[in-house]
Each structure stands twice: as structure tokens, then as C-alpha cells.
């Protein structure tokens, strides 16, 4: 919430006019060789008002000339006492000499057809009226991108430069930070914000920043559930169960509620406007909107901001001030009253309390709180709106994000800070949304002394640029984030994966949604956590969030936009949401879903290897592999398997393995061989098969042999190769619950003929795979306090040649549940998987080539007959990786291997 790159000012100090554009510069992104004409590009005025505006501009020109004359007179007087240039011409000469010493050259000038660049002003006005001002500025910037840096406008007013190069952004915001200030911002925002961090400079700003910094450090360690859950619940209650709704205004109300709760200690609950919101709270929310819109218009008028000061704007500012002052008075009257939150957080009092302790007057405290509120509300709301607007237009991104959320959250409802930090893809989505639609897309600074920009001048754009005192430097995160020489030819596309490839690890000052340097946004963490928390909760609550039928899908950046102090969508954010029906393509993985589920896929690269996990009796596709606390599924948790094996896709396969209706499903009726055929068919569904002659058994051989040939290694966890005496106990339990006898339990009994046949058939084939057997080293409590091993070491880890064996210090079901990545058991398993993954690709290629050359149709038929009899989920049938994947008719030939994990029974 607190980042509006400039608006974020909140944290930084003199609130850079960063908010949007220039303070004096109408478009905040135009640049000029002459002087800037400050024309409000977002005002729609009738002809009479336009005439009055032109008169005002003329008056401003007279005022500007008068200032020049007065400046000359003052310099003349001062020269009698100090050794300073006696005239502006002397100052200009000194500046020019400085520029010569550093090799400065002017940047390219934007061509214009009409005197004073009036044609460019008209283009700006027209593009803004159409809601496409930023798209126009991007088109202008692209013409200058090869020259490295910037464009200029020749208009009336101080000269303005639009910087496009990261080196110049760094010089402006960091290296030469003290050379720039805000100019007229203080008087522009004074009616609402007064003397706060957003308008301060110098020592006053430093004091305010340090004061607010302490509060945001505290906020960083707050419980997210305390900060956001109540308000997100209110948001969800405002959304219909199965209908289209504009989320954008709801997001603005959400962030107003969370910001007021943070600042004042109690929320205004604008999301309860139609339920139990107090009348004064509703009036404050409405007045704050009116006042904020008024500031945006004054900001556009820059030095002529006094032209806009209507009665409704003044009344709105008064209402806002009175509301905040009432909170302050109540705080003083109830200082000794304990608060519920104080009982939870014993570290310090409320935000308002701490700021009050270091504020001299009520107005000082009021102004600081309002500065933070303005900076924090709109920016976060805009980020949420653009993020969901993009997600519904890119369903494949939404689908992948849902999988990650489900994988990390499991059955948890309210995400913690730690869980959010584990959602890497979520962070990529938010980063990409901020890149394409920064909440504060335009900003500027005014030079307080003559200084230098490091690059952008001269015909080739590589020379430094001299910036004289009083000139403007305009910068735009929106424009800079679309530079193809930095982000690639797909810079205009929504592609979260770009942040996971490592290519943008050193992006530096080409990406600055939270500003940078001494004014780095103080509320960055709070804002990102609020956005992430809200995204996770909405995806959990609404299984379907999609683009409504008939809704237009525009290219990124071509939609109509509303540019005030922040950037919002002119058409809102209108997805269709449903809590009742789950769309098959985007359904989040459940704990017990049958069939193949993709738990993890590497970001930005095509996976080379598939790791397939197959659970055991009474297990679940995800539940088997999730820690008993329900927090960690090591197959897809970023700190576990994906951290060590970066080129693998992780799949899990679920089937009905229930032995008793007491624990959920009807008892399993499928025999082991039937489950095996289903698994092979599921694995083959999204893979291309080897090419064989089309006999009546050719297709069947094709997909089954493809699985066989592509399997490299198998890890068995407590799998009963010779049966288990405890299978008899399972049968007893089923009799107690009056359920029918399961074929699976019968097959697992000790000395089972079915299991023995499977083992006999599998042993000759073992030489084709790398095999690792794991057995349980702790007993399981089975009945009446009695403990025993479910599967003996002899049955779980038979001593076959060229196989590996190891024990795991856990009971039967705990063998595949890890809650510490540094544990010996996990490290032993991950080491085996890493070793197999490194060896598999080359070995699989050799195996497939050799098989293709030597196997004739008869041998393939024989192989099919053998394989059809050994498919067993408990002895981990060979799985496959993608050998050929099909994408819209295009065949991508590659290689891969599969590690099939066979889990124990979760009984």
C-alpha cells in the first residue's frame, strides 16, 4: 500500500512529485529544450473555461517574467555583500563552463510543427481525454530509445527532460539526490496534506521519515491475520457468489479500511457501508475521495493550482481534517484505556500514539497521518485491480498460481507471512503487475542547483547532460518498464516467468515501483503483504474467477486508463467469480483428487525430468506427502524438493485406495492390475508415444513401452514386496466397520499369490532401473496401545543385486512426511533423487535409441504381456517423463526420465 513510488513519499520524505507526473509539468513526462507549458491534460473544460484558462496562462507568463526581473535585482543586491555572479548571464556562463568541463551535450529535441509546441500540447490533451496518455508517451519514448535516453519539449515554462536510462534514474533518485527537490508541491497539496512527509524537504523530512520508519518496522512483524483477515472477509462478503462485479472500487475501500486500522487503531469499515458503518465514517470516506481527486487536478495545473479551489473541494478537506482531529482528541481522552490489540502486541502503542508522542501540535500529527493514508490507500488498491485484471485475461497464469497457492496452503485458510514468502510464483505475478502498471507511473524533480545527468546527450545519446537550477527532470516507471533493450522483445507482454529465469537479477534502476535511494518506500513490505494476502484469500474462496463472456481482451497497455495521482483502469476490474462450481482446468489440487496432478513446474524453463509420486493404501495424492501439521508438502514446497532439483516437474497420482468407509471413500474395488493400467494410461495421456507399426496391439505396446523405456529410477518407501502380516489386521478392522473386503488388502496379505506373482515378474526387469528401497525404523501404534512394524524390513527392502537400501527413522506413514529440510531422512532421499536426475537424461536417450533399433514387433508384444502383469501401484510401476509433448499441433521432441515414488500405506 505504501509505495506509490512517489506517493510512497509517505516514507520517504519530501514527497517527490513522483506521484505522477510533474508538479509544474502538465504531463509529467514531457521534456523540452525551451520551457514547459503546464497544461492540465486530464481536465475536460467547456469553451468558456478554456478561455479563462488561456488568460490564466498569460498571467502566469507575466508572473514568470516578473520573477526573472526580481531575481536579477536580488542578485545585484547580494553581490554587494558576497562574491557571487552579478547577473543571470554570469550564472549561465558558469553553468555552461561546468557543462563543457564534463563534456555535456543537449539531448535530442522532440520535433514539433506549431510554434511553442502547441501541436504536442494538443496531442497530450487528446490522448489523455481518450484515456491513453501513457500509451502516447511510450510511443514517443520508443523513437528515442536507440539514442539511449531522453526527449524534450519546447514549450512555455522551465525546461524539462524526460529521462529514459537507468543511469539517469539512479543519479536523480540516489547519487545526486541532494541536487533535486519538489518545487511547488507543498502549496499544491497544502489544502489536504499540510506539512507532512509527502510535502516536506530537508531536516523536517528527515525527522518525519525516521519517525515513520520505526512504525513500519513494527508493522513488518505484525500478524497478517490481525492486519488483514477481518477486512478481506468483509471484501468477500461484498462479492456475490456467482456474478460479475467490479472489484476496483471494492479494492479502494479495502485499502482504506486497512490503512485507517493501521493508523488510527480502528478501521472506518467502508466495506460495511450498507450494514453497520457509522455515518461519520461514511462521510469521511466520501470526503477523502473528493479531496484526493481535487489534489490530482491541482497537481496537473502545477504553478496555476490556485485556479482550482471549488467549494466542494474545500469542504471535503475540512471534513477529512475534522475526522482525523476527532480521533486525536479521543486518543488524548482515553489514553489509559487498554486495547485488545495492545494485549496481543506488547511492543508498542498504536501508530497514532507513537507519532503523537513526537508531534508538536495536533495539526502536525494530523498532517502526518493524512500523508501516510493518501500514499497507502490508492497505490495498493490499484495494484490489486491491475493484478486481477491481468489474471483473468491470462488463465494459464491464474491456473499456475492456483496450483502454487494450494500446494503451499494445504488446508490452511489465512496465509502467514512465511507461507506467502514461499509462494515464488505469486511474487513473480505481483512484480510483473507492478512492472506493467506501476501505481504512480509518472514523477518529476526540480533541480535546486545546477547538476549533471550521466548520459543521454549528443547525437548518439551517450554524453552527459547539463541540468540547470530550476529545470525539471521527469521520470516514468511506466515508460521505462516497457523498454525492449532491457526486458526483451516481449516487454509489452504479461509474463511473470521472466522474473524466475535469473536474467533480471541485476535489473537495478530499470525497475523501481517503490522508488529508491533515500526516499525508498517505507511501506513496501506492508503493501506487498496486503496484495499477496488478498490474492491468496480470493483464489481460495472463489474456485472460479474468469473473464466474463463478451468482455474485450485488449493488448497490455492499450486499454483506457484513468490517470490522477495514481494509475487505475478506466473500465474497472470486472471478473466473473463463483464459489460453487469449479472449472476443470483451473481447479486447485485437492488432498484426495484421483488421477494425475501437477504439483510443481520449474519457472521459465521446460522441465527435463518428471518425478511421479504414487501413494499407498489409504493414502492421498497430496495428503501422503504432507507433514502431519499440514504445513509442508515436500514435493512442491520451495524449501524442499524444488530447491534442490530445478529442472524437474513434480507429479502425483491419486487413486481409490481406501480400506474402510470409516475414513472416507467407499472401499477400493479395483484390483492392483487395474490400478496399474489406469496409472500408465494417465501418464501416457500427455506424452507422445514411440512410433511402432500399427498392428492390433501396436497402440497398446506403444504407450506402455514408452513408459517403460523412459523410466530411470524408482524409490520404494515401505512397499510390501512379500506382503505384510498387518494386512490381516486391516481386514479385521473392515469387519468391525461392516464394510466389504477390499481386493487391495487381500493382495497385500503375507504370502499373497498376487503379490508374489508381481514380484516374480518384476525381479528380471529390475536391471533396467535404478532401485532404492527404504524401510521404516519406528513402530506404528495399531490397536489397543500395541505397536508394531507395518511392513518388515525383509519385505520392504529385499536384498536384490545392484539395488540400494536404507532405513528411515519414522513410523510407516511418517516415512514420506518431512517438516525439516535439514533432517537426515530428507537429505538421504533428496540426495538419491538428485543423483538420479543428473544421470537420467543421457541414460534414457541411450535406452530409447537402443530399443528402437533392436525391438521387433514380436518382442514388443512380449514386453507388453510382461508389463501388463506387473503394473502395481505398491511396487511402483515404471512411470515416464515427457519424451514428446504436444503443444497446439507442434511436436517438441525432448527427453526426460521419471522417478516414481511409491509411498507406504497411510493406515
Secondary structure, 3 states (H helix, E strand, C coil): CECCCCCCHHHHCCCCHHHCCCCCCCCCCCCCCCECCCCCCCCCCCHHHHHHHHHHHHHHHHHHHHHHHHHHHHHHHHCCCCCCCCCHHHHHHHHHHHHHHCCCCCCCCCCCCCHHHHHHHHHHHHHHHCCCHHHHHHHHHHCCHHHCCCEECCECCCCEEEECCHHHHHHHHHHCHHHEECCCHHHHHHHHHCCCCCCCCHHHHHHHHHHHHHHHHHHHCCCHHHHHHHHHHHHHHHCCCEEEEEHHHHHHHHHHHHHHHHHHCCCCCHHHCCCCCCHHHHHHHHHHHHHHHHHHHHHHHHHHHHHCCCHHHHHHHHHHHHHHHHHHHHHHHCCCCCCHHHHHCCCCCCHHHHHHHCCCCHHHHHHHHHHHHHHHHHHHHHHHHHHHHHHHHCHHHHHHHHHHHHHHHCCCCCCCHHHHHHCHHHHHHHHHHHHHCCCCCCEEEEECCCEEEEEEECCCCCEEEEECCCCEEEECHHHHCCCHHHHCCCCCCCCHHHHHCCCCCCCHHHCCCCCCHHHCCCEHHHHHHHHHHHHHHHHHHCCEEEECCCCCCCCCCCCCEEECCCEEECCCCEEEEECCCCCCCCCCCCCCCCEEEEEECCCCCCCCEEEEEECCCCCCCCHHHECCCCCCECCCCCCCHHHHCCCEEEEEEECCCCCCHHHCCCCCCCCHHHHHHHHHHHHHCCCCCCCCCCCCCHHHHHHHHHHHHHEEEEEEECCCCCCECHHHHHHHHHHHCCCCCCHHHHHHECCCHHHHHHHHHHHCCHHHCEEEEEEECCCEEEECCEEECCCCHHHHCCCCCCEEEEEECCCCHHHHCCCCCCCHHHHHHHHHHHHHHHHHHHHHHHHHHHHHHHCCHHHHHHHHHHHHHHCCCCCCCCCCCCCEEEECCEEEECCCCEEEEECCCCC
